Amino acid sequence: MKYFDLHCDTVYECSEKGKELLKNDLQISLKGGENFESWVQTFAFWIPDVLRGEDAYRQFLKEYAFLSRALEQEKQLHLYTPGAPMAPGHCYAIPSVEGGAALGGVLSRVEELHQKGVRMMTLTWNGDNEIAGGIYGSSGLTPFGEQVVAEMERLHMAVDVSHLNDQSFWAVEKKLGRPFAASHSNARSICSHPRNLTDDMIRAIIERKGLIGINFYVDFLSDSKEAGFEDILRHMEHILDLGGEDVLAIGSDYDGATLPDCINCVKKIEKLYEVMVQYFGEKLTGRILYDNAQAFYRQYVF
């Protein structure tokens, strides 16, 4: 099977805890995906909300350095290049940023991040930063944020609206001319958490031919705080019912969240594949798990 994941926090966890990507006790390791026919993994450099300014920028550099070393040392890890041959059991990495505070309030760093290989940036985490307001923040898209979004569009860096509060989401949607992504967000109609997308937000992303990555975090899957494969399928089916056949993807949130036991490590994606094939059929399952994300990156980013 083929697997394309739009979001994980594994680089942060490894860099903070002194672990290696090849083999570890986290939710993602390179060993964990050795059975995949093709595997593209977006590795996010997470910026905690306690960091702002130069402290946030230095955190980005720390995580970037970790992934750079791993790319040099691990034979099973490569930078993703659309169209290039892919070896079974190897991982093809796309660097991203979770939290635009990584810029430290400096606009020129958008291009710097792009030169370092970053191809997607989540504008905020949960709080306010120089760009916009997160779900627990109170601000909207700032004048600096408008400049950041415009620069990301110029560079074809994907704008990621996961974590934005509703005010900021719609300000970004209005500002953007290109397709954009919610890399790891679910449907608010199915689970009421504010991190999830309203139906109008989902429709807006569909109309823009963007991406929505289903998040495996228990709190985003079910209001009951217990979840399993059936909840993942419910979110998928709802987005499909809204017309999302071409935009639905996976944004696991591995190593950044508490996940259901049935899907709590990358090895268990194979079981999700089996469940999805039984429910949706092989063709649609392939689009959700791989093809839609690949098409988005090839057409709008690379």
N, C-alpha and C positions, 0 to 999 in steps of 0.2 A: 504493500500500500504506500501511497504518497501522503506526506504530511507537511503543511505550511502553517506555522504558528506566528501570529502577529504580535505576541507579547509574552515575555517572561522576565522575572527579576533575578535570574540565576547569577548573572555577573556581579550584581551588588552583594548577594549572599556569599559568593565565593571570595570576593575581594575583602569583605569584612571578616570572614571567618577562617581565612587561610586555607580554603579548599580548592581543588582542581576541577576543571570542567570534565576531564576524561572520565574520572571515577570518583564518586562522592556519595554521601547519604542524603542528598537533596532530592527535589522532585525532578530535576533534569540533570542528566549526565550524558556525555557522548556515548558511553556504553549502553545507556538506556534506549537509544534509538538505533541500535545496530541492525535491527530487523527491517527498517524502513527501506523501501525501494528508492525513494527520494525524500530528503528532509531539509526544509528551509526553516530556520529559526531566527526570529527577530529577537535580539538580545537588547533589552532596555537598560540604559544607565539611569538608575533612579536617583532623584534628588529629594531628600526628605524636606518637609516644610520648615524644619528648624534651621535650614541653611539658606542664606540669601547672599547676594553680592559675590565677592571674590571667594568666600567659603563654598558657595554652591558651584562655582566654576572649578575650583580645585577638586571638589568631589567628582565632578564629571571627568576631569583629567585622570584621577585615580582609577576609575572604572574603565576608562578608555585604555589606559596602560595595561590593565589586567587582560582585557580581551586581546589587545595587540600581542602580548606575550603568548597567550594561548594559541593564537593563530600561527605564530612562529614555531611553537613547540609541538603542537598536537597534529599528527598526520591525518587524523580524521576530521579536522576542522578547517574550513575554507571560507573566504568571503564569497557571498552569492553574486553570481554574474548571470543575468537572464540569458538563456540560450546556450550557455556553456554546458559541456557534458557533466553529468553528476554521477558519482560513484555510489552504489548501494551501501547503506550503512554509514555513510559519511554525513556530516552536518554542514550546511551552507548558511553562514551567518549574515544577517543584516543588522548593523548597529542602529539603535534608536535612542532617544532620550525621553524619559518620563519626568517631566517637570521643566518648563522653560526657564526656571530660575537658573538653570545651568549656564545661561548666557551672562549672568551677573549684571544684567541691565545694559549690556554692550551690543549694539546692533551688528557690528562687523563680525561678531562671533557666530552668527548664523552661517555665514559663508565658511568660517573656520571649521565649524562642526561638519558641514557638508564636505569639505576637503578631507576630513578625517574619516569619511565614510558613512556618516549619519544620514539616513534616508527618510526618517520619520521622527517627529517630535510631538509628544503630548504637551500641550501648552502649559498646563498647570498640574499640580497634584491636588490635594483636597482643599488647600487654602488659597488665599490671594497671593499673587506675585506681581512682578513688574508688567506682565503681559495681560493677565485676565484674572477672573475669579473662579476658584474651584468650588466644589459642591458645598463646602462648609465656609466659603468666603462670601463676601458681600459686594465685591466690585464686579464690573463688567469688563469688556475689552477696552484697554487703555490706549491712548495715542501711541505709546511705544509698542503696544501689542499690535496695533494696526500696521505699523512699520515691519514688525517681525513677520506677520502673516504675509504681507506683500513680498518680502524678501524670500520667504520660503516658497512662495509661488514662483518667483523668478528662477529659483534654483531647482524647481521641481522636487522639493522636499515635501513629503506628505504631511499635511496638517492633521494632527490627531486630536479629536474633540472629547475623548474619554476624560473624565474627571471635571470637565467644565460645569459650572452652574448653568441653569437654564438661560439666564440673561446673556452670559458670555457665549453660549452655544449659538444663539440666534444672531448675535452681533458678528461672530465669526462666519456663520453661514451667509450672512448678507455681504460680508466683505470679500469672500472668496469667489473666484471665477472658475477654479479647477475642482475636480472631484476631491473629496477629503474622506477621512476614515474615523471611525470610533473603534480603536484597535481591540479594546477589551471591555465591552459594555453589552448589557442584555436589554430585555424589553420590560419597561416599567408597568405595562398592562398585566404582565404575568407575575412580576415581583416588584413591589412598590418602592424599593430603595431608590433614593435620588441619584445614585450613580448610574442607574439604568436610563434608557432612552424612552421618551414618550413616543406614541404612534406618529405624531407629526414630525418628530425628529427623525424617526426611521424613514418616513416617506421622503423627507428632504434629502437624506443620504442616498436613498434609492434613485431619486430624480437626478441627482448629481453623478450617478454611476460610481459611488464610493465603495467603502467597505465597512462591514460591521463584524467584529470578531466576538464570538460567544465566549463569555468569561465563565470559568468553572467555580468561582468563589461561591461558597454555600450561601452567604448573605445576599448575593445578587441573583441566585437561582430560585430561592423560595422564601416567602415570608415566614414559614414555619421554622426556619433555621436548620432544617434537615432536607437533604437533597440527594438525588441520584440521577441515573441516566434519563429517567422519565421527565425530569425537570429540564434537563438540557434539551431534550426533544421538544418540549412545550415551547421554549423560547425560540428554537429554530422554526418550528411550525408557524408560530405567530408572525415572525418576520417574513417567512415565505408567503403567508396569507396576505400580507401587505404588498407583495410584489417583489420580494427581496431575493429571488432565485439567483441573480447575478452578483449580489453584494454580500451574501452571507459567507462567513469564514469562521476561523477559530482564533481566539485571543486568550489562551489558557489562563494566564496569570500565574503560571507555575513559579514557585519559590517566592510568591508575593501574597499568598492568601491561604486560608483554610479551605481545603477542597474535600468533596465527598470521597469516601474510601474507594469507590469504584473507579475513580479517575485521578487518584492522588499522586501519580507519577507518569512520566512520559511512556513508560513501558505499557501502560494500560490504554493508550490510544488505540492499540489494536483491538481491544474489546469494544471501545466506542465505535470503531469502524464497523465491526460485526453488527452491533445494535442498529447503527444508522442504515446499513445496507438492508437489513430486514425491514426497517420502517420506511425508508425513502427510496430504496433501490440503489444499485451500484453507481449509476451515472450521476445522479444528484448528490450522492454522498461524496463522490470524487470532486465535484465542483466545490462543495462546502469545505472539504478538508484540504484542498490544494489548488484547484484550477482557478477559482475566483481571485484568490490572493495573488497568484502568479500573474494573472492577466492584468490586474490593477497595477502591480509594480512594473511590469514590462511596458504598459501603455502610458502610464502617467508619471513614473518616477525615474526609471533608468533610461 
